């Protein structure tokens, strides 16, 4: 049988088609993934993971770099600047974790995201590979050009963290005491430096006729009582505030009990969960991770809330020490202050940024109007970190003048809620700028 001869034309057509197919495949891979070819196996690694995009140009925060002039890295006691941090940084101490933590700092313009029909700014990644966002208002034709009051939530432009005077209502969730007021301080009263308790009766120890920094306890003129008063603040010669103690508690016991797991939701928590998240975000819950929101009520200094503490000296919480010393932390010190849906302390996967996160971002107890968290709003924006308690509660907030500072929990403030996208979250396009934000799939 005569063997059919192949046409050179057909052979070249076959070669050209094969080359085209391979070229198209490689081009597609180059556009959508980095490829590693081993034998006949092609392994694709997606490039559109948001976590990977965030870390792309990150540098360590404890070394000299393009926008950090100090050999020891960023100085967190100072605001961000062109010499003290601008860009994306890897947090020292997390570099060996499965998911090192990366955070934005300073005057950046490439951390905008559209997700759940809202604009957000990326703050940092989490220890589980998530992406923590802060609210930034409504998008406008796929842009996030929404400065000022459009970037916040409020309730009739008047939302105090809590609205009770004379009660410590700081904290996202709280169980704090009500201070009683004594109108007249009797000159003949006795005041104890400490108390003993037996058979249902308190006895004042080492008494003085003067209420002072070392004699806070009182039994209303006597030396014995079933309920003892501990004075923490003196307003004038005849007015002071006290906490009432019973069942053998002294002030140290009371403080330990007061700042344990909270039972009451703040105004801010109620608004974020019951009004905003419930009405707008529940259909996106499966896209969010149940990360820890820190309600840090660890105590740095008891002040007047100790037997030898000065009257009128506030009790300061842990955030106060860290922010003052320039040592912000992303670890919530006490287990009882870690709020998640999983441990039942939150209803939804949302919360507020901490003061520590605002410091990492570039804020401080100093004016900074250039870092990315600053917005020129009518009122301060609440943070989730208690500052102090002096009979009234003080919370950290980002002020409208550019400070990360304390404000009374009864003051008017705005809210910028935060959520955390799950690890592996992808984006469809954009370059993170205000006019071309990352579009989360």
GULODREN-256855 format. One record per residue (C-alpha): residue in three letters; x, y, z. Coordinates in steps of 0.1 Angstrom, whole numbers, padded with zeros to 4 digits, always signed. Example, Ala and Ser with C-alpha at 12.3 -4.5 7.8 and 13.67 -1.06 7.14 Angstrom:
Ala+0123-0045+0078/Ser+0137-0011+0071/
//
This chain:
Unk+0000+0000+0000/Unk+0013+0034-0009/Unk+0022+0055+0021/Unk+0005+0090+0021/Unk+0030+0118+0020/Unk+0025+0146+0046/Unk+0023+0181+0034/Unk+0049+0206+0047/Unk+0020+0231+0048/Unk+0000+0209+0072/Unk+0031+0204+0094/Unk+0037+0241+0097/Unk+0000+0247+0105/Unk+0003+0222+0133/Unk+0034+0238+0148/Unk+0020+0273+0146/Unk-0013+0262+0164/Unk+0007+0244+0191/Unk+0029+0274+0197/Unk-0001+0297+0199/Unk-0018+0274+0224/Unk+0013+0272+0246/Unk+0019+0309+0243/Unk-0016+0317+0253/Unk-0014+0294+0282/Unk+0018+0309+0294/Unk+0005+0344+0289/Unk-0026+0337+0309/Unk-0005+0322+0336/Unk+0018+0352+0337/Unk-0012+0375+0340/Unk-0030+0355+0367/Unk-0004+0335+0385/Unk+0032+0328+0391/Unk+0040+0293+0376/Unk+0065+0267+0385/Unk+0069+0240+0359/Unk+0082+0206+0372/Unk+0082+0180+0344/Unk+0046+0180+0331/Unk+0032+0195+0363/Unk+0022+0232+0364/Unk+0017+0246+0399/Unk-0003+0279+0400/Unk+0000+0304+0429/Unk-0027+0331+0428/Unk-0014+0367+0429/Unk-0047+0383+0439/Unk-0047+0374+0476/Unk-0051+0407+0495/Unk-0028+0396+0523/Unk+0000+0390+0497/Unk-0006+0424+0482/Unk-0004+0441+0515/Unk+0030+0426+0524/Unk+0044+0431+0489/Unk+0066+0461+0498/Unk+0067+0458+0536/Unk+0099+0464+0555/Unk+0107+0457+0592/Unk+0097+0484+0616/Unk+0129+0481+0638/Unk+0155+0491+0612/Unk+0164+0521+0591/Unk+0146+0522+0558/Unk+0134+0547+0531/Unk+0111+0566+0554/Unk+0127+0557+0588/Unk+0159+0576+0596/Unk+0167+0559+0630/Unk+0189+0528+0630/Unk+0166+0513+0657/Unk+0135+0518+0636/Unk+0102+0536+0642/Unk+0098+0557+0673/Unk+0063+0552+0684/Unk+0065+0580+0710/Unk+0064+0603+0680/Unk+0039+0608+0651/Unk+0045+0593+0617/Unk+0064+0613+0592/Unk+0087+0610+0562/Unk+0115+0601+0586/Unk+0094+0581+0612/Unk+0073+0558+0591/Unk+0053+0560+0559/Unk+0042+0529+0541/Unk+0037+0492+0550/Unk+0057+0477+0579/Unk+0063+0442+0593/Unk+0058+0442+0630/Unk+0089+0432+0649/Unk+0083+0399+0669/Unk+0059+0385+0644/Unk+0084+0377+0615/Unk+0086+0340+0624/Unk+0049+0334+0627/Unk+0029+0316+0600/Unk+0013+0350+0593/Unk+0036+0379+0601/Unk+0016+0411+0609/Unk+0019+0439+0584/Unk+0005+0474+0591/Unk+0001+0507+0573/Unk+0016+0538+0588/Unk+0016+0574+0580/Unk+0006+0593+0549/Unk-0003+0564+0526/Unk-0027+0564+0497/Unk-0029+0528+0486/Unk-0050+0510+0513/Unk-0085+0517+0501/Unk-0110+0488+0497/Unk-0146+0484+0486/Unk-0163+0456+0504/Unk-0200+0449+0513/Unk-0210+0481+0494/Unk-0188+0503+0517/Unk-0155+0519+0514/Unk-0128+0509+0539/Unk-0091+0515+0547/Unk-0068+0486+0554/Unk-0052+0490+0589/Unk-0032+0458+0593/Unk-0032+0421+0589/Unk-0040+0397+0617/Unk-0021+0369+0633/Unk-0044+0345+0614/Unk-0038+0361+0580/Unk-0069+0382+0580/Unk-0072+0419+0569/Unk-0085+0444+0594/Unk-0104+0473+0579/Unk-0118+0505+0592/Unk-0150+0520+0579/Unk-0147+0549+0554/Unk-0182+0556+0541/Unk-0201+0549+0509/Unk-0184+0545+0475/Unk-0190+0569+0447/Unk-0189+0552+0413/Unk-0163+0527+0425/Unk-0143+0555+0442/Unk-0137+0562+0479/Unk-0134+0599+0477/Unk-0154+0605+0508/Unk-0136+0628+0532/Unk-0148+0643+0565/Unk-0181+0634+0581/Unk-0190+0610+0553/Unk-0163+0586+0566/Unk-0181+0581+0600/Unk-0212+0567+0615/Unk-0232+0587+0641/Unk-0266+0587+0657/Unk-0282+0621+0652/Unk-0246+0635+0653/Unk-0245+0629+0690/Unk-0232+0595+0702/Unk-0215+0594+0736/Unk-0196+0563+0745/Unk-0220+0562+0774/Unk-0242+0588+0789/Unk-0241+0583+0826/Unk-0223+0608+0849/Unk-0207+0596+0881/Unk-0205+0560+0868/Unk-0175+0543+0852/Unk-0189+0534+0819/Unk-0157+0532+0799/Unk-0150+0501+0779/Unk-0168+0485+0751/Unk-0183+0462+0777/Unk-0181+0472+0813/Unk-0191+0463+0849/Unk-0180+0494+0868/Unk-0191+0509+0901/Unk-0214+0538+0908/Unk-0198+0564+0930/Unk-0219+0577+0958/Unk-0216+0613+0969/Unk-0213+0625+1005/Unk-0224+0661+1008/Unk-0208+0668+1042/Unk-0175+0656+1056/Unk-0178+0655+1094/Unk-0147+0669+1112/Unk-0153+0644+1139/Unk-0152+0614+1115/Unk-0125+0588+1117/Unk-0107+0575+1086/Unk-0088+0543+1085/Unk-0056+0534+1065/Unk-0070+0498+1062/Unk-0098+0477+1075/Unk-0103+0444+1093/Unk-0134+0423+1089/Unk-0149+0397+1113/Unk-0184+0385+1120/Unk-0200+0408+1094/Unk-0183+0439+1109/Unk-0156+0462+1095/Unk-0131+0478+1119/Unk-0110+0508+1109/Unk-0072+0504+1114/Unk-0047+0532+1122/Unk-0073+0559+1123/Unk-0070+0596+1116/Unk-0094+0625+1119/Unk-0085+0637+1084/Unk-0095+0622+1051/Unk-0061+0621+1032/Unk-0040+0601+1008/Unk-0034+0573+1033/Unk-0067+0573+1051/Unk-0096+0565+1027/Unk-0119+0543+1047/Unk-0148+0556+1068/Unk-0176+0542+1090/Unk-0194+0576+1092/Unk-0180+0588+1125/Unk-0174+0554+1142/Unk-0148+0528+1140/Unk-0171+0498+1132/Unk-0197+0493+1105/Unk-0213+0466+1084/Unk-0207+0486+1052/Unk-0176+0507+1048/Unk-0170+0537+1025/Unk-0138+0541+1006/Unk-0132+0576+0993/Unk-0116+0581+0959/Unk-0122+0617+0951/Unk-0126+0649+0970/Unk-0143+0678+0952/Unk-0141+0703+0980/Unk-0137+0706+1018/Unk-0172+0692+1023/Unk-0178+0671+0992/Unk-0163+0637+0983/Unk-0171+0606+0963/Unk-0168+0571+0976/Unk-0175+0535+0968/Unk-0194+0514+0992/Unk-0179+0480+1002/Unk-0194+0450+1019/Unk-0190+0413+1027/Unk-0154+0417+1038/Unk-0141+0433+1006/Unk-0113+0459+1008/Unk-0105+0482+0979/Unk-0080+0459+0963/Unk-0107+0431+0962/Unk-0132+0455+0948/Unk-0109+0468+0920/Unk-0102+0432+0910/Unk-0139+0424+0908/Unk-0149+0456+0890/Unk-0126+0451+0861/Unk-0133+0415+0853/Unk-0155+0403+0825/Unk-0180+0431+0816/Unk-0218+0426+0816/Unk-0231+0459+0802/Unk-0229+0470+0766/Unk-0217+0505+0759/Unk-0238+0529+0737/Unk-0212+0524+0710/Unk-0214+0487+0711/Unk-0252+0487+0709/Unk-0251+0511+0680/Unk-0225+0492+0660/Unk-0241+0458+0665/Unk-0279+0465+0668/Unk-0282+0494+0644/Unk-0254+0492+0618/Unk-0242+0456+0615/Unk-0275+0440+0620/Unk-0291+0461+0593/Unk-0263+0462+0567/Unk-0236+0436+0573/Unk-0252+0402+0583/Unk-0252+0389+0548/Unk-0214+0393+0547/Unk-0206+0376+0580/Unk-0193+0345+0563/Unk-0166+0366+0547/Unk-0153+0379+0580/Unk-0130+0362+0606/Unk-0139+0361+0642/Unk-0108+0380+0653/Unk-0102+0393+0688/Unk-0114+0428+0696/Unk-0095+0440+0727/Unk-0114+0458+0755/Unk-0082+0462+0776/Unk-0091+0470+0812/Unk-0058+0458+0826/Unk-0047+0483+0853/Unk-0015+0503+0850/Unk-0019+0525+0881/Unk-0047+0523+0907/Unk-0042+0559+0917/Unk-0068+0569+0943/Unk-0082+0534+0941/Unk-0056+0520+0965/Unk-0051+0524+1002/Unk-0021+0546+0997/Unk-0032+0563+0965/Unk-0036+0600+0963/Unk-0072+0613+0965/Unk-0083+0626+0931/Unk-0056+0606+0913/Unk-0072+0586+0884/Unk-0070+0549+0878/Unk-0051+0544+0846/Unk-0055+0514+0823/Unk-0029+0495+0804/Unk-0032+0514+0772/Unk-0022+0546+0790/Unk+0012+0531+0799/Unk+0019+0517+0764/Unk+0009+0549+0745/Unk+0029+0571+0770/Unk+0060+0549+0766/Unk+0057+0544+0729/Unk+0053+0506+0732/Unk+0020+0498+0714/Unk+0010+0461+0715/Unk-0013+0440+0693/Unk-0017+0414+0721/Unk-0047+0418+0744/Unk-0031+0413+0779/Unk-0061+0397+0797/Unk-0082+0368+0785/Unk-0113+0384+0800/Unk-0109+0415+0778/Unk-0107+0395+0745/Unk-0141+0399+0728/Unk-0152+0375+0701/Unk-0184+0359+0688/Unk-0169+0326+0697/Unk-0166+0333+0734/Unk-0200+0348+0735/Unk-0189+0384+0743/Unk-0199+0398+0710/Unk-0230+0392+0689/Unk-0214+0401+0656/Unk-0179+0401+0641/Unk-0172+0438+0645/Unk-0156+0462+0669/Unk-0134+0493+0673/Unk-0097+0498+0667/Unk-0076+0500+0698/Unk-0054+0530+0708/Unk-0024+0508+0701/Unk-0035+0503+0665/Unk-0039+0540+0661/Unk-0004+0546+0674/Unk+0011+0520+0650/Unk-0008+0538+0622/Unk+0010+0571+0630/Unk-0010+0588+0658/Unk+0002+0600+0692/Unk-0007+0624+0719/Unk+0005+0651+0695/Unk-0010+0667+0664/Unk-0008+0647+0632/Unk-0031+0656+0603/Unk-0013+0636+0576/Unk-0016+0600+0587/Unk-0043+0579+0570/Unk-0066+0575+0600/Unk-0071+0613+0604/Unk-0103+0628+0591/Unk-0114+0664+0597/Unk-0147+0656+0613/Unk-0169+0677+0636/Unk-0163+0654+0666/Unk-0137+0629+0678/Unk-0138+0593+0665/Unk-0140+0567+0694/Unk-0114+0541+0699/Unk-0120+0509+0719/Unk-0094+0514+0746/Unk-0103+0528+0781/Unk-0079+0556+0792/Unk-0087+0563+0829/Unk-0114+0564+0856/Unk-0116+0592+0882/Unk-0153+0588+0891/Unk-0161+0594+0855/Unk-0148+0574+0825/Unk-0123+0585+0799/Unk-0118+0567+0766/Unk-0092+0571+0739/Unk-0104+0588+0707/Unk-0089+0602+0675/Unk-0096+0639+0679/Unk-0108+0662+0651/Unk-0075+0682+0655/Unk-0053+0652+0649/Unk-0045+0639+0684/Unk-0049+0604+0698/Unk-0061+0615+0732/Unk-0086+0609+0760/Unk-0121+0622+0760/Unk-0149+0618+0785/Unk-0172+0589+0778/Unk-0202+0612+0780/Unk-0188+0635+0753/Unk-0201+0635+0717/Unk-0182+0613+0693/Unk-0184+0595+0660/Unk-0179+0558+0652/Unk-0158+0541+0625/Unk-0165+0504+0630/Unk-0139+0478+0620/Unk-0142+0443+0606/Unk-0116+0417+0596/Unk-0117+0399+0563/Unk-0109+0362+0564/Unk-0075+0348+0554/Unk-0073+0341+0517/Unk-0096+0370+0508/Unk-0091+0379+0471/Unk-0096+0412+0453/Unk-0107+0416+0417/Unk-0089+0448+0407/Unk-0078+0483+0416/Unk-0045+0495+0430/Unk-0057+0506+0464/Unk-0058+0543+0457/Unk-0089+0564+0466/Unk-0100+0565+0430/Unk-0091+0529+0422/Unk-0097+0509+0455/Unk-0092+0472+0457/Unk-0125+0455+0449/Unk-0130+0425+0472/Unk-0146+0396+0454/
//
